[in-house]
Amino acid sequence: MYKTLLITIFLCEAVFTFAQQNNTGTPVLEVFSACGYIGIPQNGKVQFYSWNYDELKNDHSWMLSGEFLIPVGTVALAGNERKLIILFKDSIVFYEMNNEEDRGLQWNRYRAYTFDSTQRITPKNWIRNAYSTECDFIYLDGNLEKGYAYDDNRWVNINELVYKNAKPLPPLVVCGDYKYIFDFQTSGIAVARVTKDAVTFCLPSTFSLLMLKKYMKAEELNNYVREMESRTFILPAGTESVFIYQWETIATVNKQGIDFFIYSKKNGKWEKQNYMTLLFK
């Protein structure tokens, strides 16, 4: 009797865990970009698509490149040039890409950071950085950026290093909460604030302002700020979520698929890249 009861409890727990895992990816987790791949969370796993040349079509198209089982407890996903990053309620975990010829795209867990009681990192204040090749993360605390990077076998407090010899400088444009580091150039880092209606830009992020003011003339910096402010992107009707795809491309997600937009300096507007549209199957 007890043996039967124990087996029943074990099976119930196993089914419950599997159900959690299957339900993790829909609808809470958003589509995102990692290592140039598009990751679509669905039914407990992420399907990764890459923009490759198709010999049969003699053209480029989106191809399924691999899958990743979403760990139970995942609250958000992101990536950068080399990594897949998973945010949990109490920690952040890093996976490194390994593209094997016989197995396709694989992700290997290699490092994690556990939050202390003073840190509250959620999908809302976690700043995604598509350009960092390091093992690091940044989040917004009020209107101040904070973060950690793994260096010399230890986690280093980034904001303590940046502000060691200077007081924190507020960003030139008060943006409030923002989501993505967007435009990495020698002239600075812009951050993208995503609301329900639009994507607006702030320049620079608080981490880059000290360096910019040291090497850039005030007039040049102000001109760049005005240019980024003028690039407000109004979300198309039916947009469910937004993410930054490779450098200066905004990707919008709707029920049918993903559309891509690039800002044209020549025409002064965001232009849809119809040839890149990724339709959901």
C-alpha positions in Angstrom: 0.0 0.0 0.0 2.7 2.5 1.0 4.8 1.5 -1.9 1.9 2.2 -4.3 1.2 5.5 -2.5 4.9 6.5 -2.9 4.9 5.6 -6.6 1.7 7.6 -7.1 3.2 10.7 -5.3 6.4 10.4 -7.3 4.5 10.2 -10.6 2.3 13.2 -9.6 5.4 15.2 -8.8 7.1 14.2 -12.1 4.0 15.2 -14.1 3.7 18.5 -12.2 7.3 19.4 -12.9 6.9 18.5 -16.6 3.8 20.6 -16.8 5.6 23.5 -15.2 8.4 23.2 -17.8 5.9 23.0 -20.7 4.0 26.0 -19.5 7.1 28.1 -18.8 7.6 29.3 -22.3 4.0 30.5 -23.1 3.0 33.2 -22.8 5.3 34.8 -20.2 8.7 34.4 -22.0 9.3 36.7 -24.9 11.0 36.1 -28.2 14.7 37.2 -28.0 18.0 37.2 -29.8 21.2 35.4 -28.8 24.4 35.0 -30.8 22.6 36.2 -34.0 19.9 33.6 -33.6 16.3 34.2 -33.0 15.0 32.3 -30.0 11.3 31.5 -29.9 10.1 30.1 -26.5 7.2 27.8 -26.9 5.9 24.6 -25.1 8.7 24.4 -22.6 11.6 24.9 -25.1 13.3 27.5 -27.2 13.5 26.9 -30.9 16.5 28.8 -32.5 16.4 30.1 -36.0 19.3 31.5 -38.0 19.4 33.7 -41.2 21.3 31.4 -43.6 21.8 30.9 -47.3 19.4 28.3 -48.7 20.9 26.6 -51.8 17.6 25.2 -52.9 16.0 28.7 -53.0 19.2 30.4 -54.0 18.4 33.0 -51.3 18.7 33.7 -47.6 15.9 32.4 -45.3 15.3 31.5 -41.7 16.3 28.0 -40.8 15.7 26.0 -37.6 19.2 25.6 -36.0 18.6 23.9 -32.7 16.5 23.7 -29.5 16.9 24.4 -25.8 14.9 22.9 -23.0 13.7 25.8 -20.7 14.6 25.2 -17.1 11.8 25.2 -14.6 11.6 28.6 -12.8 12.9 30.7 -15.7 11.4 34.2 -15.6 13.2 35.7 -18.6 15.6 34.9 -21.4 18.2 36.9 -23.3 21.5 36.6 -25.1 24.5 38.4 -26.4 27.2 37.7 -29.0 28.3 34.4 -27.5 25.9 33.4 -24.8 22.4 32.4 -23.7 21.4 34.1 -20.4 18.6 32.9 -18.2 17.1 34.9 -15.4 15.6 33.2 -12.4 14.0 34.8 -9.3 17.1 34.3 -7.2 19.9 34.0 -9.8 21.2 34.5 -13.3 22.8 31.7 -15.3 25.0 31.8 -18.3 25.2 29.2 -21.1 27.9 29.2 -23.8 27.2 28.3 -27.4 28.6 25.2 -28.9 27.7 24.6 -32.6 28.6 20.9 -33.3 28.4 19.6 -36.9 26.7 16.4 -36.0 24.4 17.7 -33.2 23.7 21.3 -34.3 23.4 24.2 -31.9 24.1 23.3 -28.3 24.2 25.4 -25.1 26.4 24.4 -22.2 25.9 25.9 -18.7 29.2 27.3 -17.3 28.6 30.0 -14.8 25.9 31.5 -12.4 25.5 34.4 -10.0 23.2 34.2 -7.0 21.5 37.4 -6.0 21.8 38.7 -2.4 18.9 40.0 -0.3 19.4 43.6 -1.5 19.1 42.9 -5.2 15.8 42.7 -6.9 16.2 41.9 -10.6 13.1 41.3 -12.7 12.4 41.2 -16.5 11.4 44.9 -16.1 14.7 46.3 -14.7 17.1 43.8 -16.3 19.0 45.5 -19.1 19.7 43.3 -22.0 23.1 43.9 -23.7 23.5 42.3 -27.1 27.1 43.5 -27.5 28.9 42.3 -24.5 31.2 39.3 -25.1 31.9 39.0 -21.4 30.1 37.1 -18.6 28.3 40.0 -17.1 24.9 41.5 -16.5 23.4 45.0 -15.8 20.2 46.1 -14.1 18.5 49.3 -13.3 18.1 50.4 -9.6 16.0 53.5 -9.7 17.7 55.5 -12.4 21.2 54.1 -11.8 22.8 51.2 -13.6 24.3 48.5 -11.5 25.9 45.2 -12.6 28.5 42.5 -12.1 31.1 40.9 -14.4 33.1 37.7 -13.9 36.8 38.5 -14.0 39.9 36.8 -12.5 37.8 33.9 -11.0 35.5 36.2 -9.1 32.4 38.4 -9.6 33.3 42.1 -9.8 30.9 44.9 -8.9 30.9 47.0 -12.2 29.3 50.2 -10.7 31.9 50.3 -7.9 34.7 50.2 -10.5 33.1 52.8 -12.8 32.3 55.2 -10.0 35.4 54.6 -7.9 36.9 58.0 -8.6 33.8 59.9 -9.7 30.3 60.6 -8.6 27.5 58.9 -10.7 26.3 61.1 -13.5 22.6 61.1 -14.4 21.9 60.3 -18.1 21.4 63.4 -20.4 17.9 62.2 -21.1 15.9 60.9 -18.1 14.4 57.7 -19.6 13.1 55.9 -16.6 13.0 52.1 -16.9 14.6 50.8 -20.1 15.2 47.4 -21.5 18.0 47.1 -24.0 21.4 48.5 -24.7 20.9 49.3 -28.4 23.5 51.2 -30.3 27.2 50.5 -29.6 29.5 52.9 -31.3 32.7 54.8 -30.5 30.5 57.8 -29.8 28.5 56.0 -27.0 25.9 53.6 -25.9 22.2 54.3 -26.3 19.5 52.5 -24.3 16.1 51.6 -25.6 13.0 52.1 -23.5 10.2 49.8 -24.5 6.6 50.9 -23.6 3.3 49.6 -24.8 3.2 52.1 -27.7 6.8 52.9 -28.7 10.5 52.4 -28.4 12.3 55.6 -27.3 16.0 56.1 -26.9 18.2 57.6 -24.2 21.8 58.5 -24.6 24.1 57.7 -23.1 23.7 55.0 -20.5 25.0 56.0 -17.1 28.0 53.7 -17.4 29.2 55.4 -20.6 28.5 59.0 -19.7 31.7 59.5 -17.7 33.9 58.3 -20.6 31.9 60.3 -23.2 32.2 63.6 -21.3 35.9 63.0 -21.1 36.5 62.5 -24.8 33.6 64.2 -26.6 32.8 67.9 -26.9 29.5 68.9 -25.3 28.1 70.2 -28.6 28.9 66.9 -30.3 27.4 64.9 -27.5 24.2 67.0 -27.5 23.8 66.6 -31.2 24.0 62.8 -30.9 21.4 62.9 -28.1 19.0 64.9 -30.2 19.5 62.5 -33.1 18.7 59.4 -31.0 15.7 61.2 -29.4 14.3 61.8 -32.9 14.4 58.0 -33.7 11.3 57.1 -31.7 9.8 53.9 -33.1 6.0 53.6 -32.9 4.9 50.0 -32.5 2.9 48.6 -35.4 -0.7 47.6 -34.6 -0.8 44.1 -33.2 2.7 44.1 -31.7 2.9 41.8 -28.7 6.6 42.3 -27.8 9.8 43.9 -29.1 13.4 43.0 -29.0 16.7 44.3 -30.4 18.2 42.1 -33.1 21.8 42.6 -34.0 23.1 46.2 -33.6 20.6 48.7 -35.0 17.6 46.5 -35.9 14.3 46.5 -34.0 12.3 43.3 -34.2 8.5 43.3 -33.5 6.6 40.2 -32.6 2.9 39.7 -33.6 0.6 36.7 -33.8 1.8 35.8 -37.3 5.5 36.1 -36.8 8.4 38.6 -36.5 9.0 41.8 -38.5 12.3 43.6 -38.7 12.9 47.4 -39.0 16.1 49.4 -39.6 16.4 53.2 -39.3 17.3 54.9 -42.5 19.3 58.1 -41.9 18.7 59.0 -45.6 14.9 58.9 -45.3 14.7 59.8 -41.6 12.4 56.9 -40.7 12.2 53.3 -39.6 11.9 51.0 -42.7 10.5 47.5 -42.6 12.8 44.8 -44.0 10.1 42.6 -45.8 12.7 40.1 -47.0 13.6 39.2 -43.4 10.1 38.5 -42.0 10.0 35.2 -40.0 6.6 33.6 -39.9 5.5 31.3 -37.1 4.8 27.7 -38.1 
